[in-house]
Amino acid sequence: MLVVSDTSPILNLAVIGHLDLLRRQFGDVVLPPAVLEELKVDADYPGTVEIRQALEEGWLRMVELQNDQMTRALRRELDDGEAEAIALALELGVETILMDERDGRLIAKAMRLAPIGVLGVLVRAKHEGDVGSLKEALDLLQNNAGFYIGEDLAKTILSEAGE
């Protein structure tokens, strides 16, 4: 199943050592040029080694947009990565988009895309047995990646996962 990703799910999963979950759950993951630029894969940041490896393996790859009219319209409301990710998903005819930011998710839903964020990926991984402790993964997200998770949301997710 082909999916398009924004920056946050790739970067955050790479930082906590779980980037491979995207390959396991979706197979091929494509990203637009702006997302590749935002990932700063040539720098030495946490997670960049894992991202470079995924790009070399080919299951994570950049795809150029063919028509930038949609992207320009979306940039009025969203940052470059989100705008290009939504435009690429529509261009490729994929249904699922990996995206965490609230505004991007709302616009993606309005355009009949199904957004899944890093938390959704981790919950799915817990149910599939690919993550032993969801609590540990959430702690890593917050402490190592600086990913904000509200206390109520964390409790709900952990409860639903049986932790």
C-alpha positions as CSV (number, residue, x, y, z in Angstrom):
1,M,0.0,0.0,0.0
2,L,1.5,3.3,-1.1
3,V,1.3,6.2,1.3
4,V,2.6,9.8,1.2
5,S,4.2,11.3,4.3
6,D,4.8,14.7,5.8
7,T,7.9,15.3,7.8
8,S,6.8,14.7,11.4
9,P,5.9,10.9,11.2
10,I,9.2,10.1,9.5
11,L,11.4,12.2,11.7
12,N,9.8,11.3,15.0
13,L,9.7,7.6,14.3
14,A,13.4,7.7,13.1
15,V,14.4,9.6,16.3
16,I,12.9,6.9,18.5
17,G,14.2,4.0,16.5
18,H,10.9,2.9,15.0
19,L,11.1,4.2,11.4
20,D,10.8,0.7,10.1
21,L,7.2,0.5,11.3
22,L,6.3,2.6,8.3
23,R,7.7,0.0,5.9
24,R,6.0,-2.8,7.8
25,Q,2.6,-1.2,7.9
26,F,2.5,0.5,4.5
27,G,5.3,-0.9,2.3
28,D,6.3,2.0,0.1
29,V,6.4,5.5,1.6
30,V,6.8,8.5,-0.7
31,L,7.5,12.1,0.1
32,P,7.5,15.3,-1.8
33,P,10.7,17.5,-2.3
34,A,9.8,19.9,0.5
35,V,9.5,17.1,3.0
36,L,12.9,15.7,2.0
37,E,14.3,19.2,2.4
38,E,12.7,19.5,5.9
39,L,14.2,16.2,7.0
40,K,17.7,17.6,6.5
41,V,19.1,14.1,5.7
42,D,22.6,15.5,4.9
43,A,23.0,16.9,8.4
44,D,24.0,14.9,11.5
45,Y,20.7,15.1,13.5
46,P,19.0,12.4,15.5
47,G,17.3,10.0,13.1
48,T,19.0,11.1,9.9
49,V,21.1,7.9,9.7
50,E,17.9,5.8,9.8
51,I,16.2,8.1,7.2
52,R,19.2,7.9,4.9
53,Q,19.2,4.1,5.2
54,A,15.5,3.9,4.3
55,L,16.1,6.2,1.3
56,E,19.0,3.9,0.2
57,E,16.9,0.8,0.6
58,G,14.2,2.4,-1.6
59,W,11.1,1.9,0.5
60,L,11.2,5.6,1.4
61,R,11.6,7.8,-1.7
62,M,11.1,11.3,-3.0
63,V,8.6,11.9,-5.8
64,E,8.4,15.1,-7.7
65,L,5.1,16.8,-8.1
66,Q,3.8,17.2,-11.6
67,N,1.5,20.1,-11.1
68,D,2.1,22.8,-8.5
69,Q,-1.2,24.6,-8.7
70,M,-2.7,22.6,-5.8
71,T,0.5,23.1,-3.8
72,R,0.4,26.9,-4.2
73,A,-3.2,27.0,-3.1
74,L,-2.5,24.8,0.0
75,R,0.5,26.9,1.0
76,R,-1.9,29.7,1.9
77,E,-2.9,27.6,4.9
78,L,-0.1,25.1,5.5
79,D,3.7,24.9,5.5
80,D,5.5,23.7,2.4
81,G,5.9,20.1,3.5
82,E,2.2,19.7,4.5
83,A,1.0,21.4,1.3
84,E,3.2,19.3,-1.0
85,A,2.3,16.1,0.8
86,I,-1.4,16.7,0.4
87,A,-0.9,17.7,-3.2
88,L,1.2,14.6,-3.9
89,A,-1.3,12.3,-2.3
90,L,-4.1,13.7,-4.5
91,E,-1.9,13.6,-7.6
92,L,-1.0,9.9,-7.0
93,G,-4.5,9.0,-6.0
94,V,-3.5,7.5,-2.6
95,E,-6.0,7.5,0.2
96,T,-3.7,7.5,3.2
97,I,-1.4,10.4,4.2
98,L,1.0,10.3,7.2
99,M,0.6,13.6,9.0
100,D,0.6,14.9,12.6
101,E,-0.2,18.6,12.4
102,R,-3.8,19.5,13.2
103,D,-4.4,22.0,10.4
104,G,-2.9,19.7,7.8
105,R,-5.0,16.8,9.0
106,L,-8.2,18.8,8.8
107,I,-7.4,19.9,5.3
108,A,-6.4,16.4,4.3
109,K,-9.7,15.1,5.6
110,A,-11.6,17.8,3.8
111,M,-9.9,16.6,0.6
112,R,-11.1,13.0,1.3
113,L,-7.7,11.7,2.5
114,A,-7.2,9.5,5.5
115,P,-4.5,11.0,7.8
116,I,-2.6,8.8,10.2
117,G,-0.1,10.3,12.6
118,V,2.8,8.9,14.5
119,L,0.5,8.0,17.4
120,G,-1.7,6.0,15.1
121,V,1.3,4.2,13.6
122,L,2.5,3.3,17.2
123,V,-1.0,2.1,18.3
124,R,-1.3,-0.1,15.2
125,A,2.2,-1.4,15.8
126,K,1.3,-2.3,19.4
127,H,-1.8,-4.2,18.2
128,E,0.3,-6.0,15.5
129,G,3.0,-7.0,18.1
130,D,5.7,-4.8,16.5
131,V,6.1,-2.6,19.6
132,G,6.4,-4.3,23.0
133,S,5.5,-1.3,25.2
134,L,3.5,1.6,23.9
135,K,4.2,3.6,27.0
136,E,7.9,3.3,26.4
137,A,7.4,4.4,22.8
138,L,5.3,7.4,23.9
139,D,8.0,8.3,26.5
140,L,10.7,8.2,23.9
141,L,8.6,10.4,21.6
142,Q,8.2,13.0,24.3
143,N,11.7,12.9,25.8
144,N,13.9,12.2,22.7
145,A,11.9,13.7,19.9
146,G,10.1,16.5,21.8
147,F,6.8,15.4,20.5
148,Y,3.9,16.8,22.6
149,I,1.2,14.4,23.8
150,G,-1.5,15.7,26.1
151,E,-1.8,13.8,29.3
152,D,-5.5,12.9,28.6
153,L,-4.7,11.7,25.1
154,A,-1.7,9.6,26.4
155,K,-4.0,8.0,29.1
156,T,-6.7,7.2,26.5
157,I,-4.2,5.7,24.0
158,L,-2.5,3.6,26.7
159,S,-5.9,2.4,28.1
160,E,-7.2,1.4,24.6
161,A,-3.9,-0.5,24.0
162,G,-4.3,-2.3,27.3
163,E,-1.4,-0.7,29.1
